[in-house]
Amino acid sequence: MTTFTTQRTFAATPAHIFAAFADPARLARWWGPDGFRNTFTTFTLAKGGAWVFTMHGPDGKDYANTAEFLSIVPGRSIVIKHLSMPVFTLTITFTAQGDTTLVTWEQAFDSAELAAAIKHIVEPANEQNLNRWQAEVAAKA
């Protein structure tokens, strides 16, 4: 197994959910698991654009991150290649369902061994990330 998939239904349109990602000030508020905060150095939301940031953990440690946007389709999908360790590709899709939107978060690792070794971190962290995103979207509804 190399891919972790998490889904969540948001009480918002795809455009509203995408907006909470596209605005770096809003994204910095919710990105990451519980207790993390972010400092963005570079955020170029476009195909081939760079995203360089530091996640500040609740343990007081800083975690440097570098990523590239592989694809951006506003209100439909975002594909990110996380270039620093652990390396993975994150595909986020937005599927309108009447008054709600299904957000699918698919995180694919190249290595099954790496995925297995960090599964205990990735699965709850992805749920927490979506919880925080959902709260950010609800706060701006």
Secondary structure as the mmCIF struct_conf table of DSSP 4:
data_model
#
loop_
_struct_conf.conf_type_id
_struct_conf.id
_struct_conf.beg_label_comp_id
_struct_conf.beg_label_asym_id
_struct_conf.beg_label_seq_id
_struct_conf.end_label_comp_id
_struct_conf.end_label_asym_id
_struct_conf.end_label_seq_id
STRN STRN1 THR A 3 PHE A 10
BEND BEND1 ALA A 11 ALA A 12
HELX_RH_AL_P HELX_RH_AL_P1 PRO A 14 ALA A 22
BEND BEND2 ASP A 23 ASP A 23
HELX_RH_AL_P HELX_RH_AL_P2 PRO A 24 TRP A 30
BEND BEND3 GLY A 32 PRO A 33
TURN_TY1_P TURN_TY1_P1 ASP A 34 GLY A 35
STRN STRN2 ARG A 37 PHE A 43
BEND BEND4 ALA A 46 ALA A 46
TURN_TY1_P TURN_TY1_P2 LYS A 47 GLY A 48
STRN STRN3 ALA A 50 HIS A 56
TURN_TY1_P TURN_TY1_P3 PRO A 58 ASP A 59
BEND BEND5 GLY A 60 GLY A 60
STRN STRN4 ASP A 62 VAL A 73
TURN_TY1_P TURN_TY1_P4 PRO A 74 ARG A 76
STRN STRN5 SER A 77 HIS A 82
BEND BEND6 SER A 84 PRO A 86
HELX_LH_PP_P HELX_LH_PP_P1 VAL A 87 VAL A 87
STRN STRN6 PHE A 88 GLN A 97
TURN_TY1_P TURN_TY1_P5 GLY A 98 ASP A 99
STRN STRN7 THR A 100 PHE A 109
BEND BEND7 ASP A 110 ASP A 110
HELX_RH_AL_P HELX_RH_AL_P3 ALA A 112 ALA A 139
TURN_TY1_P TURN_TY1_P6 LYS A 140 LYS A 140
#
